[in-house]
Amino acid sequence: MRSSLYYIVIFILSACGRSEFDMATDAYRAEDYELTLEKLMPLAEEDNHVDALHLLAEMHEKGHGVDIDINQSIDYHERAARAGHSDSQVKIAGLYLSGNYFRRDYWEAMKWSRKAALQGNALAQANIGYMFHDGIGVNQDYVEAMKWYRKAADQNLPSAQFDLGVMYQQGSGVKVNFQQAIQWYQLAANQQHVNAQNTLYNLYLNRMGVPDEDDAMFRWILESAKQADVTAQYVLAEIYLRGNIKPINKELAYAWAGVASAGGYIRARNLRNNIESVMTDKELTVARDRARKLWNQHGNQIDTEKEASDA
């Protein structure tokens, strides 16, 4: 039950000229879904308020204050999209593109993506780039793909930044340019884009178009490992075992190998067992404790029962 102070605040906000939708969003952030619906429903049904329609779609999708109802959610998204809400337009475009709800229709997917993209929606711009890149519903056109990816990337969308990096690395529609590729990968990786981080550490491992910098390589391996990438976790274990980049640390080598093993990486299990065979009981106790802590923070938890037995 909400305190009397909460309702006093709502009353004051109303008296200060806050719109009904503003009060609905305040209530939504406060998780007062009953008041949210009370404010939203008249706006949506009487005024066709575009933001109210979109928020109602989100509430029905997530089950906030109502039972989860995908059909109702999509109905609200359709109404919001027709009224011009770019996020709902992206949602409808995605449904046509995937065929998960509507019959797959690439023309409709492109139509709704363009409507949102012309409003500056970065996800829509990236979707158009993807369709041109792969020739989905349109003739494959790398120049158009790069144009739309760049629009989204300039808005700091990490997936588009990564896709631009791939195009420069592979020479899709442009000359191969590792320097440009790495710049875009780094922008995406700094936003925790896992594929960008993985690509960077692989480029450093293989010395492909990057300077010979062990610190930079280690940084991206570690960042990927922290995001539950089991291959990166295995590579970290090898680094700590061999001491070729960082000083030898058997406890950390065992711990990261254990985390990768618990995440399903078979080679890591063999490595962990090999490390265990040369450890003292005291070292093993410390290593197992570190493994459990790392697992809880960074494990690819495909099976939570594996924590005790594998990590």
N, C-alpha and C positions, 0 to 999 in steps of 0.2 A: 504494500500500500504506500502511495506517495505521501510525503509529509505535507503539512499545511503550508510550509515555506515554499515548496515546489509550486503549488497552485497560486500562491501570492505572486511569485516570479512571473508565471504565465500571464496572470491578470495585468501586471505592470507592463509587460512587453506588449500586450494587446492595447493598453491605454496609450502607449508611446507610438502607436501607429505601425506596429509590425504587421505585415500582411499575414493572411491566413496560412499561406504556404510557408512563410518563414517560421511561423509558430509550429506548423506540422513538422518541419525539419528539426527544429529544436527538440520537440517531443520525441522524434525518431532517434536522435542522438542520445537522448536520455533513456531510451528503450521503453518509453511510455507509448506502446503501440496502440492502445485503446484511444488515446487522445489524437495520435497521428491519424488514425483512420477517421475519426470524427471530423478532423479538419480537411482531410484529403477528399473524402467521398463527394461532398457537394462541389468541390472544385472540379473534380474529374467528370462527374455526371451532368452538372448543370452548365459549367463553363468550358468543358473540354480542355482544361488547363494542362498544357503539355508536360510540365515538370511533375505535376500531381500524377498524371497517367504513368509516367516513367517510374516514379517512386512506388506506386501501387504494383507495378509489374515486378519490381525488385522484391517487394514484401511477399508477394505470392510465390515467387521463385524460391525465396529463402525461408519461408514459413515464419515471418516476423509478424506476430499478432493475428495470423490467419493460418489455416492449414496449407501446406504446400500444395499448390495447384498450378501445374505447368501450363495447362490449357488457358487458365485465366490470366496467367502471367503473360503468355504470348499474345492474348487478345489485347491486354493493356499496351504491350510493346507495339503492336500493330497500330493501335490508335495514336500512340505517342509518335511513332514514326511518320504517320500520315500528317500529323500536326507539326512535324519538323524537328523532333528531338533527335540529335545526331547519334547519341549512344543507342537509342532504340533502333534507329536505322541500321547501325552496325549489327545489332542483335538479329534483326530480320535478315540482313544480308548473309550473316553466318548460317542461319537456318536454311536458306536457299542453297548456299554453297555446300553444306554438309549433307543435306537431304535427311537430317535427323527428325524433322517434324513436317516440313513441307516437302512436296516432291522436288527433287533436285532440279534447279533451274538457274543456270549460270547467267542468263540475261537478267533475271530479277536480282541475283546477287550483285551483279555489276551496277545495276540501276540504283539500288539502295546504298551501295558503297559510295557511288559517285555523289549522291545527295549529301551524305555525311561528310565526304572528303571535301566537298566545296564549302562546307562550313568550317573547315580546318580540323576535322577530327583525325587525329594521327593514326588510330587503329584502322580507320577506313582507308586512309592513304596507303598504309602498309598492305592492306588486303588487295587493293588494286595493283600494287607493285607485285605481289605474289601471283595474281592471276595473269599478269603480262609475262612474268618471269617463266611460269610453267605452261603458258599457253592454255589456260583454263577458261573456256568460253570465248576466248579471243585468240587472234594470231599471236604466237610467241614474239615478243618484242622487248629485247633487253634494254633498249634506250628508254622506252616508256616505263619499264620496270624500275630502272635506276632513277628516273625522274620522280616517281611516286614514293619509292623508298627514301629518297633524299628529303622530300617534303616531311615525311614522318620522322626521319632521323634528326632533322633540324629542330624538331619539337622534342628531342631527347627521348624518343621511344627506343628502348634498347634492342628490341627484336629487329627493328628496321636498321639500326646501326650495325647489328650483326650481319644482316642480309647484305648490306652494302659491302662490308668487309669480305664476305664470301665472293661477291661479284668481282671485286678488285683482285682477290687472290687467284680466282679461277680465270680471270680475263673474259668475263661474260659481258659482251658489248663494249668493253674497254680493254686497253692494254693491261697485261698483268702488272700490278703495282703493289708490291708487298708493303711499302711504306704507308700507302693509303689504307690498305687492308688492316694493318696493325693499328693505325690511328682509330679506325672505326671499331675494331675489336676492343680496344682499350676503353673507349667510351662506353660500350655496352658492358664490358666486364666490370667496370667501376660501379655499375648499377646492379651488380650481382647476377648478370646474365650468365647462366651456367655454361651454355655452349660456347660463348665467347671466351670465358675463362679456360675451358678445356682446349679450345683451339690455340689460344696463346701459349699455354704451357707445352703443347705439342710442337708448336713452331720453335719454341726455345729448345726443347729436347732435341729436335732434329736440325737445329741451326738453319732454319729456312727463312731467309730474308730478315733475320733479326740479329742484333749484336750479340756477341758472346758474353752474356751477362747472367751469371749464376743467381745473383740476388733477385733479378726480375723473374727468372724461371721459377725459382723457389716460391716467390710470392704467389704466382698464379696456380701453381700446384697446390699450395696450402689453401688458397681461396676455394678452389674446386673441391678439395677434400672436405672443407668445412661445410660445403653444400651437399654432402653425402655422395659425391662421385667416387665410386669404389675403385676405379682405376687410379685416380689421383691419390687415394688413400694407400693403395698398394705401392705406388711410386714413392710416396713419402716414407713408407716403411723401408724400402730399398735404400733411400738416401741416408736415413739414420743408421742403417745397418752397415753400409759400406763407407760412410764418412767422406764421400767424394765432393759434397757441397757443404754439408754441415758436419760438425764433429760427431763421431760415433756415439750413439745413445741407444743401447739395446732395449731399454724400457720403452722408449718412444717407438722404436722399430716394431717391437712386439705389439704395442698398443694399437698402432695404426694398421698393422697386418690383421690384428684381431677384429677391428672395426670393419675392415674391408671383407674379411671372411664372413662375419655375421651378416653383412649386406649381400652375400651371395657370390662373392668373387673367389672361385675355387683355388686359383694360384696363390691367393693370399693365405689360405688355410695351410698349404704346404710350407709357405714361408714362415708363418707363425710357429708351426711345429718345429721347424729347423732352428729358429731363434730360441725357442723354449729349451731345446736340448743342450744349449751351451750356457744356460743361465743358472745362477745359484737360486736356492729357495727364497732368499731375501729379495733378490732382484725380481724374481717371478711374482712375488706378492705385490711389490710396487707396480710392476708392469700391468698386472691384472686390474689393479685399482685404477690406473690411468686409462686402461682400455674401457672399463665400465663408464668412467666419466666422459670420455670421448664419444662413446656410443650414445649416451644419453643426449649429448649436444649435437653430434654430427652424423649419427648412424643413418644408413638407408634402411629404415625400419620396416622391411618387408615382412618381418615376423618378430613380434615383440618378445616371443618366448626365447629367441636366440640370445638375448642379452647375457644371461648368466652362463650359458653353455659355450658360446662361441667367442664372445668379445672378451 
